[in-house]
Amino acid sequence: MNPDVIVIGSGPNGLVAACVLALRGVRVLVLEANRRRPGGALGTEQITLPGYLHDVGAAFFPFGRTSPAFRELGLEALGVTWLNAKFESCHPALDGSYACIARDPDGCAASFGGPLDDRAWSTLTRWHAHVERELLDTLLLPFPAVAAALHLGPRNLLKLVRLFARSGRSLSNSLFHSEAARRVLPSLALHVDVGPDDRFGAGLGYMLGLTATTGGYAVPRGGAQTITNALVALLARHGGSLRLGTRATRVVVRGGRAVAVVLEDGEEITARRAVLADTAAPALFLDLLDPSCVPRRVLDRMRHYPMGWGTFKPDCALPAPVPWTVEPARESAVVHVGESVDDLARFTRQVRAGEIPERPYLVVGQQSLVDGSRAPAGRHTLYCYSRVPSQPVRGWDAERERFADLIEARIEQLAPGFRRTILARQIQAPPDLERENSNLIGGDIGGGSNAWNRQLLFRPLFPYFRYRTPVEGLYLCSSYAHPGAGVHGMCGYNAAMIAGRDLDRHPNAG
């Protein structure tokens, strides 16, 4: 029997969308190109040595406990166990200074750069805890989320608008006194390619920093794959199905409506009511659809769609934890490496110029500190990435080993002896990431640019920001839709809710 809805792609957004619709009684089929596993960039594999589990993409989940989608689907009841380190994030420098983020207010009160900065951070965290629920609904639900915004109240809403409009440097300079504290929020914004002096950087830094004080940078026991497995199990429980090794090559449109999906082997699967695409927006409009089905304006914009930076990701197997000089870094889920706001700004300029940064900004994950299942007893994994040009001047064949060495050298400066301990190393440059997952165009893990003018009603393309596309019955549910990057499932959740309402209004469509 043909499904009511086909979901193309089994990343977290695709699976969340599929689960939401299946819970409504809709017959859902999810198609996944990967032959080995579902999940897209939300997966775990042994990529260095046997027994060492490495997250292939997302690894820490500030929205794991707080996402409205995950909250509604009940991930913890599905077997996901969240673990937290003593510190969620540590930002050390060569001079021995550091600032740390912790879920425990007392644990963070004396670790944010000095007494004045500790008090400023504590004040900010208390205010965030007060407004978080309404703030997340305002930012994550389909824009404009008027009801949630009204619940914030005019004073809080004005404060947030003023905060989000600033650069990370501007906000940090106004709040904090020490360089240790000032580098935290701009460093976090660089997760999604927004530099210290970019508009909207304060908002992104704020969200990634302050959610760490509530939900934390949670680590799922057993790896990111456990989240994927939980969603797949929920889908199956409610009658949905998943097919691996089934690459979609075309969405069939008849009478202006999406009616089927064609696979790489030529098989055509009918979708009785709708198709949802957990794919890159350019891939959907330029590759999966016949050009005659897409307005010329959309085609033109998709051909020049602004992508985010590439990602360079070395993983290591270690015999022991990283010997950080700064003690709190040895108890942190994530260590961010960037000496100062100026250092981060220099890194930003170099990447945007297509240069390989000589002093790379790093996100270093230490999942095995809290999850002993990630490595053999007493041993550890190292998760690390840096943002890079998708295509450097000399190409990645010439640069990959050199840049991996630069990353190791940067860690070595903060953790002397680190390089001697590496048992095995696996490198993934931007072309490797795209080859493994076609949604990661040029190694972009953020669903396209996250600049301020690619947010809210402009994501992915005005006026198609409410997940509906120019083709009836076809919906975009990937991170290219609002609210964008991050493992929160809200792009899929929102798309499914809108698709569900459309199906209710037109029960006989398809």
C-alpha positions as CSV (number, residue, x, y, z in Angstrom):
1,M,0.0,0.0,0.0
2,N,1.3,3.4,-0.9
3,P,2.1,5.8,2.0
4,D,0.2,8.9,2.7
5,V,3.4,10.9,3.1
6,I,6.9,10.4,1.9
7,V,9.8,12.0,3.9
8,I,13.0,12.3,1.9
9,G,15.9,12.0,4.3
10,S,16.2,10.6,7.8
11,G,18.1,13.4,9.5
12,P,16.7,14.6,12.9
13,N,14.3,17.0,11.1
14,G,13.1,14.4,8.7
15,L,12.5,11.8,11.5
16,V,10.8,14.4,13.8
17,A,8.5,15.3,10.9
18,A,7.8,11.7,10.2
19,C,7.0,11.0,13.9
20,V,4.7,14.0,14.3
21,L,2.7,12.9,11.3
22,A,2.7,9.2,12.2
23,L,1.3,10.1,15.7
24,R,-1.6,11.8,13.8
25,G,-2.4,8.5,12.1
26,V,-0.7,9.3,8.8
27,R,1.0,6.5,7.0
28,V,4.6,7.7,6.6
29,L,7.6,6.3,4.6
30,V,11.0,7.7,5.2
31,L,13.6,7.3,2.4
32,E,17.3,7.4,3.4
33,A,20.2,7.3,0.9
34,N,22.7,6.0,3.4
35,R,22.9,2.2,3.3
36,R,24.5,1.7,6.7
37,R,22.3,3.7,9.1
38,P,19.6,6.4,9.4
39,G,20.2,9.8,11.0
40,G,22.2,11.8,8.4
41,A,24.7,13.9,10.4
42,L,23.1,12.6,13.6
43,G,25.0,9.3,14.0
44,T,27.8,7.4,15.7
45,E,30.4,5.2,14.1
46,Q,33.7,3.5,14.9
47,I,35.9,5.6,12.5
48,T,39.3,5.4,14.2
49,L,39.8,2.1,16.0
50,P,37.4,-0.8,17.0
51,G,35.6,0.1,20.2
52,Y,35.9,3.9,19.9
53,L,32.5,5.5,19.2
54,H,32.7,8.9,17.4
55,D,29.7,11.1,16.6
56,V,29.9,11.8,12.9
57,G,28.2,15.2,13.1
58,A,26.3,16.7,16.0
59,A,27.6,15.7,19.3
60,F,26.4,18.0,22.0
61,F,22.8,19.1,22.4
62,P,21.9,22.4,24.1
63,F,18.3,21.9,23.0
64,G,18.1,18.2,23.9
65,R,16.1,18.8,27.0
66,T,14.5,22.1,26.0
67,S,13.4,21.7,22.4
68,P,9.6,21.8,22.1
69,A,9.7,19.0,19.5
70,F,11.8,16.7,21.7
71,R,9.8,17.6,24.7
72,E,6.5,16.6,23.0
73,L,8.0,13.4,21.5
74,G,9.4,12.3,24.8
75,L,13.0,11.4,23.9
76,E,13.9,10.3,27.4
77,A,10.9,8.0,27.6
78,L,12.2,6.5,24.4
79,G,15.5,5.5,26.0
80,V,17.7,8.6,25.5
81,T,19.8,9.2,28.6
82,W,21.3,12.6,28.9
83,L,24.7,13.0,30.6
84,N,26.4,16.2,31.6
85,A,30.0,17.1,32.6
86,K,30.8,19.3,35.6
87,F,31.3,22.2,33.1
88,E,29.3,22.5,29.9
89,S,31.9,24.6,28.1
90,C,35.4,25.9,28.9
91,H,37.2,28.7,27.1
92,P,40.9,28.7,28.1
93,A,43.8,30.7,26.8
94,L,47.6,30.4,26.8
95,D,47.9,32.9,29.6
96,G,46.0,30.6,31.9
97,S,42.8,32.6,31.9
98,Y,39.5,30.9,31.4
99,A,35.8,31.2,31.6
100,C,33.4,28.3,32.1
101,I,29.7,27.7,31.6
102,A,27.9,25.4,34.0
103,R,24.3,24.3,34.7
104,D,25.0,24.6,38.4
105,P,24.8,28.4,39.2
106,D,27.2,28.0,42.1
107,G,29.6,26.0,40.0
108,C,29.7,28.8,37.4
109,A,29.7,31.7,39.9
110,A,33.4,31.6,40.4
111,S,34.6,30.6,36.9
112,F,33.6,33.3,34.5
113,G,36.6,35.5,34.4
114,G,36.5,37.4,37.7
115,P,34.1,38.7,40.4
116,L,32.6,41.4,38.3
117,D,32.1,39.1,35.3
118,D,30.8,36.3,37.6
119,R,28.1,38.5,38.9
120,A,27.2,39.8,35.4
121,W,26.9,36.2,34.1
122,S,24.8,35.1,37.1
123,T,22.4,38.0,36.5
124,L,22.1,37.1,32.8
125,T,21.5,33.4,33.6
126,R,18.8,34.2,36.2
127,W,17.0,36.3,33.7
128,H,17.3,33.7,31.0
129,A,15.9,31.0,33.2
130,H,12.8,33.3,33.8
131,V,12.1,33.8,30.1
132,E,13.5,30.7,28.4
133,R,10.3,28.8,27.8
134,E,8.6,31.7,26.0
135,L,11.9,32.7,24.3
136,L,12.3,29.3,22.8
137,D,8.7,29.2,21.5
138,T,9.2,32.7,20.1
139,L,12.3,31.8,18.2
140,L,11.7,28.2,17.3
141,L,8.1,28.0,16.3
142,P,6.9,29.3,12.9
143,F,7.6,33.0,12.6
144,P,5.8,35.1,13.7
145,A,5.1,33.3,17.0
146,V,2.9,36.1,18.2
147,A,1.3,34.3,21.2
148,A,4.7,33.3,22.6
149,A,6.1,36.8,22.1
150,L,3.2,38.3,23.9
151,H,3.8,36.0,26.9
152,L,7.3,37.4,27.1
153,G,5.8,40.8,27.8
154,P,6.9,44.1,26.2
155,R,9.8,44.8,28.5
156,N,11.5,41.4,28.0
157,L,10.7,41.4,24.3
158,L,12.4,44.8,23.8
159,K,15.4,43.7,25.8
160,L,15.7,40.6,23.6
161,V,15.3,42.6,20.4
162,R,18.1,45.0,21.5
163,L,20.3,42.1,22.5
164,F,19.9,40.0,19.4
165,A,20.5,42.9,17.0
166,R,24.1,43.5,18.4
167,S,27.4,41.9,17.5
168,G,28.9,39.4,19.9
169,R,31.8,41.8,20.6
170,S,29.5,44.7,21.3
171,L,27.4,42.7,23.8
172,S,30.4,41.1,25.5
173,N,32.2,44.5,25.9
174,S,29.1,46.0,27.5
175,L,28.6,43.1,29.9
176,F,32.1,41.9,30.9
177,H,35.4,43.3,31.9
178,S,37.9,40.5,31.3
179,E,39.1,39.1,28.0
180,A,38.3,35.6,29.3
181,A,34.6,36.4,29.7
182,R,34.4,38.6,26.6
183,R,35.5,35.8,24.3
184,V,32.8,33.4,25.3
185,L,29.7,34.6,23.4
186,P,31.6,35.5,20.2
187,S,33.2,32.1,20.3
188,L,29.9,30.3,20.5
189,A,28.4,32.3,17.6
190,L,31.2,30.9,15.4
191,H,29.6,27.5,15.7
192,V,27.3,28.8,12.9
193,D,29.8,31.0,11.0
194,V,28.8,34.3,12.6
195,G,31.9,36.4,13.4
196,P,32.5,38.6,16.5
197,D,31.7,41.8,14.6
198,D,28.7,40.5,12.7
199,R,25.2,41.6,13.4
200,F,23.1,39.0,15.1
201,G,26.2,37.4,16.7
202,A,25.1,38.5,20.1
203,G,21.8,36.6,19.7
204,L,23.4,33.4,18.5
205,G,26.1,33.5,21.2
206,Y,23.4,34.2,23.8
207,M,21.2,31.3,22.7
208,L,24.1,28.8,22.6
209,G,25.6,30.1,25.9
210,L,22.5,30.5,28.0
211,T,20.7,27.3,26.9
212,A,23.9,25.6,28.2
213,T,23.0,26.9,31.7
214,T,19.6,25.1,31.7
215,G,19.6,22.1,29.4
216,G,23.4,22.0,29.2
217,Y,25.6,20.6,26.4
218,A,24.1,17.3,27.0
219,V,25.7,14.1,25.8
220,P,23.5,11.1,24.9
221,R,24.7,7.9,26.4
222,G,26.0,5.6,23.6
223,G,26.4,8.5,21.1
224,A,24.2,10.7,18.9
225,Q,22.9,7.5,17.2
226,T,20.7,6.8,20.2
227,I,18.6,9.9,19.4
228,T,18.2,8.7,15.9
229,N,17.4,5.2,17.0
230,A,14.8,6.5,19.5
231,L,13.0,8.4,16.7
232,V,13.1,5.5,14.4
233,A,11.5,3.3,17.1
234,L,8.8,5.8,17.7
235,L,8.1,6.0,14.0
236,A,7.8,2.2,13.7
237,R,5.6,2.1,16.8
238,H,3.0,4.3,15.1
239,G,3.0,2.5,11.8
240,G,5.7,4.4,9.9
241,S,8.5,2.8,8.0
242,L,12.1,3.5,6.9
243,R,14.0,2.4,3.9
244,L,17.8,2.6,3.8
245,G,19.9,2.8,0.6
246,T,17.0,4.5,-1.3
247,R,18.3,7.7,-2.8
248,A,15.5,10.0,-4.2
249,T,16.4,11.5,-7.6
250,R,13.1,13.2,-8.5
251,V,9.9,14.5,-7.0
252,V,7.1,13.8,-9.5
253,V,4.6,16.7,-9.9
254,R,1.3,16.3,-11.7
255,G,-1.3,19.0,-11.9
256,G,0.9,21.3,-9.8
257,R,1.0,18.8,-6.9
258,A,3.7,16.5,-5.6
259,V,2.4,12.9,-6.1
260,A,5.4,10.6,-6.1
261,V,9.2,10.2,-5.6
262,V,11.5,8.4,-8.1
263,L,14.5,6.5,-6.7
264,E,18.0,6.1,-8.1
265,D,17.1,2.6,-9.5
266,G,14.0,4.0,-11.3
267,E,11.4,2.8,-8.8
268,E,8.5,5.3,-8.4
269,I,6.7,5.4,-5.1
270,T,3.4,7.2,-4.9
271,A,2.7,9.6,-2.1
272,R,-1.0,9.7,-1.6
273,R,-1.1,13.1,0.2
274,A,2.3,14.9,0.5
275,V,6.0,14.9,0.3
276,L,8.4,16.4,2.9
277,A,12.0,17.0,2.0
278,D,14.7,16.9,4.6
279,T,17.2,18.1,2.0
280,A,19.3,21.1,1.2
281,A,17.0,23.8,-0.3
282,P,19.1,24.1,-3.5
283,A,19.0,20.3,-4.0
284,L,15.2,20.3,-3.7
285,F,14.5,23.1,-6.1
286,L,17.3,22.5,-8.6
287,D,17.8,18.8,-8.6
288,L,14.7,17.0,-7.4
289,L,12.1,19.2,-9.2
290,D,11.6,19.7,-12.9
291,P,12.5,23.4,-13.5
292,S,9.1,24.0,-15.1
293,C,7.5,23.5,-11.6
294,V,9.6,26.2,-9.9
295,P,9.2,29.9,-10.4
296,R,12.1,31.5,-12.2
297,R,12.9,33.8,-9.2
298,V,13.3,30.8,-6.9
299,L,15.5,29.0,-9.4
300,D,17.7,32.1,-9.8
301,R,18.0,32.5,-6.0
302,M,18.8,28.8,-5.4
303,R,21.6,28.8,-8.0
304,H,23.3,31.5,-5.9
305,Y,22.2,30.4,-2.5
306,P,24.6,31.7,0.2
307,M,26.1,28.7,1.9
308,G,27.8,28.6,5.2
309,W,31.5,27.8,5.8
310,G,32.9,24.4,5.4
311,T,33.8,22.1,8.3
312,F,37.0,20.3,9.0
313,K,36.7,17.5,11.5
314,P,39.5,15.3,12.9
315,D,38.6,12.5,15.3
316,C,41.1,10.9,17.6
317,A,41.4,7.8,19.7
318,L,43.3,8.5,23.0
319,P,44.8,6.3,25.8
320,A,43.9,9.0,28.4
321,P,42.0,12.3,28.7
322,V,43.5,15.4,27.1
323,P,46.1,16.9,29.5
324,W,44.8,20.4,29.5
325,T,46.8,22.9,31.6
326,V,43.7,24.7,32.7
327,E,42.1,22.4,35.2
328,P,38.4,23.1,34.5
329,A,39.0,22.1,30.8
330,R,39.6,18.6,32.1
331,E,36.0,18.5,33.4
332,S,34.3,20.2,30.5
333,A,32.0,18.6,27.9
334,V,33.3,21.1,25.3
335,V,36.5,23.1,25.1
336,H,36.5,26.2,22.8
337,V,39.9,27.3,21.6
338,G,40.3,30.9,20.7
339,E,42.6,33.3,22.5
340,S,40.6,36.5,22.3
341,V,37.9,38.3,20.5
342,D,40.5,39.8,18.1
343,D,41.9,36.2,17.5
344,L,38.3,35.1,16.6
345,A,37.9,38.1,14.3
346,R,41.2,37.4,12.5
347,F,40.1,33.8,12.1
348,T,36.8,35.0,10.6
349,R,38.5,37.2,8.1
350,Q,40.8,34.5,6.9
351,V,38.1,31.9,6.4
352,R,35.9,34.4,4.4
353,A,39.0,35.2,2.3
354,G,39.3,31.5,1.4
355,E,42.5,31.2,3.5
356,I,43.5,28.3,5.7
357,P,43.7,29.9,9.2
358,E,47.1,29.4,10.9
359,R,45.5,29.7,14.3
360,P,42.3,27.8,13.9
361,Y,39.3,28.3,16.2
362,L,38.3,24.9,17.6
363,V,35.4,23.2,19.2
364,V,36.8,20.2,21.1
365,G,34.4,17.6,22.5
366,Q,35.1,15.2,25.3
367,Q,32.1,12.9,25.4
368,S,34.0,10.0,26.9
369,L,34.6,11.9,30.1
370,V,31.0,11.3,31.1
371,D,30.1,8.4,28.8
372,G,32.3,5.4,29.4
373,S,30.6,3.5,26.6
374,R,32.4,5.6,24.0
375,A,35.8,3.9,24.3
376,P,37.4,0.8,25.9
377,A,37.9,1.0,29.6
378,G,40.2,3.8,30.7
379,R,40.5,5.1,27.1
380,H,39.0,8.1,25.4
381,T,37.7,9.7,22.2
382,L,38.4,13.2,21.0
383,Y,35.8,15.0,18.9
384,C,37.0,18.2,17.2
385,Y,36.1,20.6,14.4
386,S,37.0,23.9,12.9
387,R,35.2,26.0,10.4
388,V,37.1,26.5,7.1
389,P,36.7,27.6,3.5
390,S,34.8,25.0,1.5
391,Q,37.4,25.3,-1.2
392,P,40.8,26.8,-0.1
393,V,43.1,28.2,-2.8
394,R,45.3,25.1,-2.9
395,G,42.5,22.6,-2.5
396,W,41.9,20.1,0.3
397,D,44.1,17.4,-1.1
398,A,47.1,19.6,-0.5
399,E,45.9,21.1,2.8
400,R,44.1,18.4,4.8
401,E,47.1,16.9,6.6
402,R,48.8,20.2,7.2
403,F,45.6,21.7,8.7
404,A,45.0,18.6,10.9
405,D,48.6,19.2,12.2
406,L,47.8,22.8,12.9
407,I,44.8,21.7,14.9
408,E,46.8,19.3,16.9
409,A,49.5,21.9,17.5
410,R,46.9,24.4,18.7
411,I,45.6,21.8,21.2
412,E,49.2,20.9,22.2
413,Q,49.8,24.6,23.2
414,L,47.0,24.3,25.8
415,A,47.6,20.6,26.6
416,P,51.4,19.8,26.4
417,G,52.0,16.2,25.6
418,F,48.7,15.7,23.8
419,R,50.2,14.9,20.4
420,R,52.3,12.0,21.8
421,T,49.2,10.3,23.1
422,I,47.2,10.0,19.8
423,L,46.5,6.3,19.0
424,A,44.7,7.0,15.7
425,R,43.4,9.9,13.8
426,Q,40.6,10.1,11.1
427,I,40.3,13.3,9.1
428,Q,37.2,14.6,7.4
429,A,37.6,17.7,5.2
430,P,34.6,19.5,3.6
431,P,34.6,17.2,0.4
432,D,34.5,14.1,2.6
433,L,31.5,15.4,4.6
434,E,29.6,16.2,1.4
435,R,30.5,12.9,-0.1
436,E,29.1,11.1,3.0
437,N,26.0,13.3,3.2
438,S,24.9,15.3,0.2
439,N,23.0,17.8,2.3
440,L,26.3,19.1,3.7
441,I,27.1,21.1,0.6
442,G,30.8,22.1,0.7
443,G,31.0,20.8,4.3
444,D,28.4,23.3,5.5
445,I,26.7,21.8,8.6
446,G,24.4,24.8,9.2
447,G,21.9,24.6,6.4
448,G,23.2,27.5,4.5
449,S,24.3,30.9,5.7
450,N,23.2,32.0,9.2
451,A,23.7,35.7,8.7
452,W,21.1,38.0,10.1
453,N,19.4,38.4,6.7
454,R,19.0,34.7,6.3
455,Q,16.8,34.3,9.4
456,L,13.1,34.4,10.3
457,L,11.0,35.3,7.3
458,F,14.0,35.2,5.0
459,R,14.8,31.6,5.6
460,P,15.3,29.9,3.2
461,L,13.7,32.4,0.7
462,F,11.0,34.9,1.2
463,P,8.0,34.2,1.0
464,Y,8.6,30.5,1.3
465,F,9.5,30.6,5.0
466,R,6.5,28.7,6.3
467,Y,7.8,25.4,4.9
468,R,5.3,25.3,2.0
469,T,7.0,25.4,-1.4
470,P,5.6,26.6,-4.8
471,V,4.5,23.0,-5.4
472,E,1.3,22.0,-3.7
473,G,1.8,19.1,-1.2
474,L,5.6,19.6,-1.1
475,Y,7.2,20.9,2.1
476,L,10.8,21.8,3.1
477,C,11.6,20.4,6.5
478,S,15.4,20.6,6.7
479,S,17.7,23.1,8.5
480,Y,17.4,25.3,5.5
481,A,14.0,26.2,6.8
482,H,13.3,28.3,10.0
483,P,14.7,28.1,12.7
484,G,17.8,26.7,11.0
485,A,20.9,25.0,12.3
486,G,21.0,22.9,15.5
487,V,19.6,19.5,16.6
488,H,16.3,20.6,17.9
489,G,14.0,19.0,15.4
490,M,12.0,22.2,15.1
491,C,12.3,22.6,11.3
492,G,10.8,19.1,10.9
493,Y,8.3,19.7,13.7
494,N,7.0,23.0,12.2
495,A,6.8,21.6,8.7
496,A,4.9,18.6,9.9
497,M,2.4,20.7,11.9
498,I,1.7,22.9,8.9
499,A,1.5,19.9,6.5
500,G,-0.8,18.2,9.0
501,R,-3.2,21.2,9.1
502,D,-3.2,21.2,5.2
503,L,-4.1,17.5,5.2
504,D,-6.9,18.2,7.6
505,R,-8.3,20.9,5.4
506,H,-8.0,18.8,2.3
507,P,-8.6,15.2,3.5
508,N,-9.0,13.9,-0.1
509,A,-6.0,15.6,-1.7
510,G,-3.6,13.4,-3.6
